[in-house]
Amino acid sequence: MANDDYQMNRRLGVAAVLVATTGMGLSGLLTRGATRVDFFGAELVGGESVGAFMTVGRMVMGLALFVALLLATGKGGLFRRTRLTPAIALGGLLSGVSFAFYMVAALLTTLANAVFLIYTGPLFCTLLARVFRKEPISRFQGMCLGAVFVGMLLTSGLVSFDEAGLTVGSLLGAASEGYPLQGLGNAMGLLSGVLYGVSLFCNGYRKDCDSTVRGVWNFLFASAGSLAVAVAMTGAWPLGEVALAPVNWAFAVALWVICGPVGMGCLLVAGRNLPAVEYATISYWECVVSLAASALVFAEPLSAATLVGGALIIAGGALPALSVLRAPAAQPDAAVAPASTPAPAEAELDLDFDPRGA
């Protein structure tokens, strides 16, 4: 292949992934601007389903980008010859449903909780791969997965701690000042993580599929999945009775462009110029950006349990990738945990895009 002699430009790759993940990390902030009557208020334009509708715009933008890439690279014939299988369809469909739930969660709970909970997806993917594909898990990888699991319990509110000690509560019963439906938001955030994990698991099949061709199918089914969530939540066409103000539309367009063509384009550049493990580690910058927006812009309450849980999730996801960077060059596969972080799972499939950005 012509790309065999391509020399990676790591500086360009790092810059691209930072731009992309910064944009993805701002998705919750932009979604709130697109869906709230007052940017700093809690009243939504319509109901929570408008968050799912915002996801549809992102997916359609991603679809347009990959269709353009398909045509520009002359792969139309390859697209027609590629057999569509349930794994390809489900991978895209579930990523769209997952991200729709994530965007709704970002409206009901803190941005920190929403992003940390969707990042539990690789945990569920790895467990599914262990059960159904018998993929091995080393002791170190098991410890990292355990850290992600404990982080999920703390971030979701199922387990909390204070001066009195540990408390086990109900996920749906959690609430805080300014977020009366935080429990429901946490539940939807956790559900988004589960579905994201199943989506990654489905993407573990059909590794022969060209990444651009698969990108078109992924975003096509992701668009349908997110639209289905929006319709199901309203019982009708998502914006049938919702009147977005000009400022809402401005934020919506910014969301779709920044997290669509700009973000996805930068991810393509990053995937071409960075090894998967470096891409995976740097991608956790998205959590930092979302946490900063949560604390600095909206002054959202961040409990000690949330901060500890988020740190465990980031550490549990990023440490396997860092261990690969430190491993001897002759043994690169020994420390790789299948789907232990979002980017390695995609890189193993020769995918150049992140389904969360779809």
C-alpha positions as CSV (number, residue, x, y, z in Angstrom):
1,M,0.0,0.0,0.0
2,A,1.1,3.5,-0.7
3,N,0.8,4.5,3.0
4,D,3.4,1.9,4.2
5,D,6.2,4.5,3.8
6,Y,4.3,7.3,5.5
7,Q,6.3,9.0,8.3
8,M,4.2,10.1,11.3
9,N,4.4,13.7,12.3
10,R,3.9,13.4,16.1
11,R,3.8,17.1,16.8
12,L,1.0,17.5,14.3
13,G,-0.8,14.4,15.7
14,V,-0.6,15.8,19.3
15,A,-1.9,19.2,18.2
16,A,-4.7,17.5,16.3
17,V,-5.8,15.3,19.1
18,L,-5.7,18.2,21.6
19,V,-7.9,20.3,19.3
20,A,-10.3,17.4,18.8
21,T,-10.6,16.4,22.4
22,T,-10.9,20.0,23.6
23,G,-13.9,20.4,21.2
24,M,-15.4,17.1,22.4
25,G,-14.9,18.2,26.0
26,L,-16.8,21.4,25.3
27,S,-19.8,19.5,23.9
28,G,-21.7,19.6,27.1
29,L,-21.2,23.3,27.5
30,L,-22.3,23.9,23.9
31,T,-25.3,21.6,24.3
32,R,-26.5,23.6,27.3
33,G,-26.2,26.8,25.3
34,A,-28.2,25.3,22.6
35,T,-31.0,23.9,24.8
36,R,-31.5,26.3,27.7
37,V,-33.7,29.3,27.9
38,D,-30.9,31.0,29.9
39,F,-27.4,29.8,29.5
40,F,-26.8,29.8,33.3
41,G,-30.3,28.7,34.2
42,A,-31.8,25.3,34.3
43,E,-35.0,25.8,32.2
44,L,-34.8,23.8,29.0
45,V,-36.2,24.9,25.6
46,G,-38.8,22.1,25.5
47,G,-37.8,18.9,27.3
48,E,-34.7,16.8,27.8
49,S,-35.2,15.3,24.4
50,V,-33.8,18.4,22.8
51,G,-30.4,17.2,24.0
52,A,-30.9,14.0,21.9
53,F,-31.9,16.1,19.0
54,M,-28.6,18.0,19.3
55,T,-26.8,14.6,18.9
56,V,-28.6,14.0,15.6
57,G,-26.9,17.2,14.2
58,R,-23.5,15.9,15.2
59,M,-24.1,12.5,13.7
60,V,-25.3,14.0,10.4
61,M,-22.3,16.3,10.3
62,G,-20.0,13.3,10.8
63,L,-21.9,11.4,8.1
64,A,-21.4,14.3,5.6
65,L,-17.7,14.4,6.4
66,F,-17.2,10.6,5.8
67,V,-19.3,10.7,2.6
68,A,-17.1,13.5,1.3
69,L,-14.0,11.5,2.2
70,L,-15.5,8.4,0.5
71,L,-16.0,10.4,-2.7
72,A,-12.7,12.2,-2.5
73,T,-10.7,9.0,-2.2
74,G,-12.7,7.2,-4.9
75,K,-14.0,4.4,-2.6
76,G,-17.5,4.5,-3.8
77,G,-17.1,1.1,-5.6
78,L,-15.5,-0.3,-2.4
79,F,-18.5,0.9,-0.4
80,R,-20.9,-0.9,-2.7
81,R,-18.9,-4.1,-2.6
82,T,-18.5,-4.1,1.2
83,R,-21.0,-6.5,2.9
84,L,-23.0,-4.8,5.7
85,T,-23.2,-7.1,8.7
86,P,-25.0,-6.8,12.1
87,A,-21.8,-5.9,13.9
88,I,-21.2,-2.9,11.7
89,A,-24.8,-1.7,11.9
90,L,-25.0,-2.2,15.7
91,G,-21.7,-0.5,16.3
92,G,-23.0,2.6,14.7
93,L,-26.6,2.4,16.0
94,L,-25.5,1.9,19.6
95,S,-22.9,4.7,19.5
96,G,-25.7,7.1,18.4
97,V,-28.0,5.9,21.1
98,S,-25.2,6.1,23.7
99,F,-24.2,9.6,22.8
100,A,-27.9,10.8,22.8
101,F,-28.2,9.5,26.3
102,Y,-24.9,11.2,27.2
103,M,-26.1,14.6,25.9
104,V,-29.4,14.3,27.9
105,A,-27.3,13.3,30.9
106,A,-25.2,16.5,30.5
107,L,-28.5,18.5,30.9
108,L,-29.7,16.7,34.0
109,T,-26.5,16.1,36.0
110,T,-23.1,17.8,36.3
111,L,-20.9,17.8,33.2
112,A,-18.2,16.0,35.2
113,N,-20.5,13.2,36.1
114,A,-21.8,12.8,32.5
115,V,-18.3,12.6,30.9
116,F,-16.9,10.3,33.6
117,L,-19.8,7.9,33.3
118,I,-19.6,7.6,29.5
119,Y,-15.9,6.8,29.9
120,T,-16.8,3.6,31.8
121,G,-17.7,2.2,28.3
122,P,-14.4,0.5,27.8
123,L,-14.9,-1.3,31.1
124,F,-18.0,-3.0,29.8
125,C,-16.5,-3.6,26.4
126,T,-13.5,-5.4,28.0
127,L,-15.8,-7.6,30.1
128,L,-17.9,-8.5,27.0
129,A,-14.7,-9.3,25.1
130,R,-13.5,-11.5,28.0
131,V,-16.8,-13.4,28.2
132,F,-17.7,-13.8,24.5
133,R,-14.3,-13.7,22.7
134,K,-12.2,-15.1,25.6
135,E,-9.8,-12.3,25.4
136,P,-7.2,-12.5,28.2
137,I,-7.0,-9.9,31.0
138,S,-3.7,-9.6,32.9
139,R,-3.5,-8.9,36.6
140,F,-2.5,-5.3,35.9
141,Q,-5.4,-4.8,33.5
142,G,-7.7,-6.3,36.0
143,M,-6.6,-3.8,38.6
144,C,-7.2,-1.0,36.1
145,L,-10.7,-2.3,35.3
146,G,-11.3,-2.5,39.1
147,A,-10.3,1.2,39.4
148,V,-12.7,2.2,36.7
149,F,-15.5,0.2,38.3
150,V,-14.9,1.8,41.7
151,G,-14.7,5.2,40.0
152,M,-18.1,4.5,38.4
153,L,-19.7,3.7,41.8
154,L,-18.4,6.9,43.3
155,T,-19.1,9.2,40.3
156,S,-22.7,7.9,39.8
157,G,-23.5,8.4,43.5
158,L,-24.1,4.7,44.2
159,V,-21.4,5.0,46.8
160,S,-20.3,8.2,48.5
161,F,-18.2,9.2,51.5
162,D,-18.0,12.0,54.0
163,E,-16.9,12.5,57.6
164,A,-19.3,9.8,58.7
165,G,-17.8,7.3,56.3
166,L,-19.0,5.3,53.3
167,T,-22.6,5.5,52.3
168,V,-24.4,3.2,49.8
169,G,-27.4,4.9,48.2
170,S,-29.7,4.7,45.2
171,L,-28.6,5.9,41.8
172,L,-32.0,7.4,41.0
173,G,-32.3,8.9,44.5
174,A,-29.2,11.1,44.1
175,A,-29.8,14.9,43.9
176,S,-28.0,18.1,44.5
177,E,-28.7,21.9,44.6
178,G,-29.7,23.0,41.1
179,Y,-30.0,19.5,39.8
180,P,-33.3,18.0,41.1
181,L,-33.0,15.2,38.4
182,Q,-29.4,14.5,39.0
183,G,-30.1,10.9,39.9
184,L,-31.9,10.4,36.6
185,G,-29.0,12.1,34.8
186,N,-26.5,9.9,36.5
187,A,-28.5,6.8,35.4
188,M,-28.6,8.0,31.8
189,G,-24.9,8.7,32.0
190,L,-24.2,5.2,33.2
191,L,-26.5,3.8,30.5
192,S,-24.6,5.8,27.9
193,G,-21.4,4.2,29.2
194,V,-22.9,0.7,28.9
195,L,-24.1,1.2,25.4
196,Y,-20.8,2.8,24.4
197,G,-19.1,-0.3,25.7
198,V,-21.4,-2.6,23.7
199,S,-20.8,-0.4,20.6
200,L,-17.0,-0.8,21.0
201,F,-17.5,-4.5,21.4
202,C,-19.5,-4.7,18.2
203,N,-16.7,-2.7,16.5
204,G,-14.3,-5.6,17.4
205,Y,-15.7,-7.6,14.5
206,R,-15.2,-7.1,10.7
207,K,-11.7,-5.8,11.0
208,D,-11.4,-6.3,7.3
209,C,-13.7,-3.3,6.6
210,D,-12.1,-0.2,5.3
211,S,-12.1,2.6,7.9
212,T,-13.7,5.2,5.5
213,V,-16.4,2.8,4.4
214,R,-17.1,1.8,8.0
215,G,-17.2,5.4,9.0
216,V,-20.0,6.1,6.5
217,W,-22.0,3.1,7.9
218,N,-21.2,4.0,11.5
219,F,-22.4,7.6,11.2
220,L,-25.5,6.6,9.1
221,F,-26.7,4.2,11.8
222,A,-25.6,6.5,14.6
223,S,-27.8,9.3,13.0
224,A,-30.7,6.9,13.0
225,G,-30.1,5.8,16.6
226,S,-29.9,9.3,18.0
227,L,-33.0,10.3,16.1
228,A,-34.9,7.3,17.4
229,V,-34.0,8.3,21.0
230,A,-35.2,11.9,20.4
231,V,-38.5,10.7,18.8
232,A,-39.0,8.1,21.6
233,M,-38.5,10.8,24.3
234,T,-41.0,13.2,22.7
235,G,-43.4,10.7,21.1
236,A,-43.3,12.9,18.0
237,W,-40.8,14.7,15.8
238,P,-38.2,16.2,18.2
239,L,-38.7,19.9,17.4
240,G,-42.4,19.7,16.7
241,E,-43.3,22.0,19.6
242,V,-39.9,23.4,20.4
243,A,-38.9,26.9,19.3
244,L,-35.2,27.5,19.6
245,A,-34.1,31.1,20.0
246,P,-31.4,32.5,17.6
247,V,-28.8,32.2,20.4
248,N,-29.8,28.5,20.8
249,W,-29.3,27.9,17.1
250,A,-26.0,29.7,17.2
251,F,-24.8,27.3,20.0
252,A,-26.3,24.3,18.1
253,V,-24.4,25.2,14.9
254,A,-21.2,25.7,16.9
255,L,-21.7,22.3,18.5
256,W,-22.3,20.5,15.2
257,V,-19.4,22.2,13.5
258,I,-16.8,22.0,16.3
259,C,-17.7,18.4,17.3
260,G,-18.5,17.4,13.7
261,P,-16.2,18.3,10.7
262,V,-13.6,20.1,12.9
263,G,-13.4,17.5,15.6
264,M,-13.6,14.6,13.3
265,G,-11.2,16.0,10.8
266,C,-8.6,16.5,13.6
267,L,-9.2,12.9,14.8
268,L,-8.4,11.7,11.3
269,V,-5.1,13.7,11.4
270,A,-4.3,12.4,14.9
271,G,-5.0,8.8,14.0
272,R,-2.7,9.1,11.1
273,N,0.2,10.7,13.0
274,L,0.1,9.1,16.4
275,P,0.5,5.5,17.7
276,A,-2.7,4.3,19.2
277,V,-1.4,4.2,22.7
278,E,-0.4,7.9,22.6
279,Y,-3.7,8.8,21.0
280,A,-5.5,6.9,23.8
281,T,-3.6,8.6,26.6
282,I,-4.0,12.1,25.3
283,S,-7.7,11.6,24.5
284,Y,-8.4,11.7,28.2
285,W,-7.8,15.5,28.0
286,E,-11.6,15.5,27.1
287,C,-12.4,14.7,30.7
288,V,-10.2,17.5,32.0
289,V,-11.9,20.0,29.6
290,S,-15.3,18.9,30.6
291,L,-14.4,19.0,34.3
292,A,-13.0,22.6,33.9
293,A,-16.2,23.7,32.1
294,S,-18.2,22.1,34.9
295,A,-16.3,23.9,37.7
296,L,-15.3,27.2,36.1
297,V,-18.3,28.1,33.9
298,F,-21.2,26.6,35.7
299,A,-19.7,26.4,39.2
300,E,-21.2,23.0,39.6
301,P,-20.8,21.2,42.9
302,L,-18.0,18.7,42.8
303,S,-18.0,16.3,45.7
304,A,-14.9,14.5,46.9
305,A,-16.5,11.3,45.7
306,T,-16.9,12.7,42.2
307,L,-13.3,13.9,42.1
308,V,-11.9,10.6,43.4
309,G,-14.1,8.6,41.1
310,G,-13.2,10.6,38.1
311,A,-9.5,10.3,38.9
312,L,-9.9,6.5,39.2
313,I,-11.7,6.3,35.8
314,I,-9.0,8.4,34.1
315,A,-6.2,6.4,35.7
316,G,-7.8,3.1,35.0
317,G,-8.2,4.0,31.4
318,A,-4.9,5.8,30.7
319,L,-2.5,3.6,32.7
320,P,-2.7,0.6,30.3
321,A,-1.8,2.9,27.4
322,L,1.1,4.4,29.3
323,S,2.4,0.9,30.2
324,V,2.5,0.2,26.4
325,L,4.6,3.3,25.9
326,R,7.1,2.2,28.5
327,A,7.2,-1.4,27.2
328,P,10.2,-2.7,25.1
329,A,9.7,-2.3,21.4
330,A,10.0,-6.0,20.9
331,Q,7.0,-6.7,23.1
332,P,4.4,-4.1,22.2
333,D,1.4,-6.4,22.5
334,A,2.1,-7.8,25.9
335,A,0.6,-4.8,27.8
336,V,-2.3,-4.0,25.4
337,A,-5.7,-4.5,27.0
338,P,-8.4,-5.0,24.4
339,A,-10.7,-2.0,24.5
340,S,-9.2,-0.8,27.8
341,T,-9.4,2.7,26.5
342,P,-11.5,4.1,23.7
343,A,-8.7,4.8,21.2
344,P,-6.9,1.5,21.4
345,A,-10.1,-0.4,20.6
346,E,-10.6,1.7,17.6
347,A,-6.9,1.5,16.5
348,E,-7.0,-2.3,16.6
349,L,-9.8,-2.1,14.1
350,D,-7.9,0.3,11.8
351,L,-10.6,2.9,12.5
352,D,-9.6,6.5,12.2
353,F,-12.6,8.0,13.9
354,D,-14.1,8.1,17.4
355,P,-17.7,6.9,17.5
356,R,-18.4,9.3,20.4
357,G,-17.8,12.1,18.0
358,A,-20.2,10.6,15.5
